[in-house]
Structures are given as C-alpha cells and as structure tokens.
Amino acid sequence: MLFATIFLVAFVILGGVVMYLSKTIDHGEARFDSSGKLISDEEKHDDE
C-alpha cells in the first residue's frame, strides 16, 4: 500500500513538471537548407 501511494504521488508530480515544461518551452521545428544552414522564419521571400 505504501509503495502504491508513493508511486501515485510521484506520478502526479512528474505529470505536473511535464505540463509546466510543455507550456514554457517553445515548440517547433528547425528547418535547414541543403548546406546545413538554419532557415529563419524572418527571411523575406521574393513571392511575398
């Protein structure tokens, strides 16, 4: 019974940490061109 209680408390704490980090860390995908340089979203394209 004690093990189950410790497990549930640890699970809730870990879930809270994961939820906090998911809200504070920027999510996204880095894009690279064929030379390996990072493609920035701020770059202007000719077709805009």
C-alpha positions in Angstrom: 0.0 0.0 0.0 2.8 2.4 0.8 4.5 1.7 -2.5 1.3 2.4 -4.4 0.9 5.7 -2.6 4.5 6.8 -3.3 4.1 5.7 -6.9 0.9 7.8 -7.4 2.4 10.8 -5.7 5.5 10.6 -7.9 3.3 10.1 -11.0 1.3 13.3 -10.2 4.4 15.3 -9.5 6.1 14.1 -12.7 2.9 14.9 -14.7 2.9 18.4 -13.2 6.5 19.0 -14.2 5.8 17.8 -17.8 2.8 20.1 -18.1 4.8 23.1 -16.8 7.6 22.4 -19.2 5.3 21.9 -22.2 3.8 25.4 -21.6 7.1 27.2 -21.0 9.3 25.6 -23.8 8.8 26.8 -27.3 7.8 24.0 -29.6 8.6 24.0 -33.3 10.7 22.5 -36.0 14.1 23.7 -37.1 14.5 23.9 -40.9 17.8 23.7 -42.7 18.7 24.2 -46.3 20.9 21.9 -48.4 24.1 23.5 -47.0 23.1 22.8 -43.4 22.3 26.5 -42.5 19.3 27.3 -40.4 16.4 28.7 -42.3 14.9 31.6 -40.4 11.2 32.5 -40.5 12.1 36.2 -40.6 13.6 35.9 -44.1 11.7 37.6 -46.8 10.9 35.7 -49.9 10.5 37.2 -53.4 7.0 35.9 -53.8 5.6 37.8 -50.8 
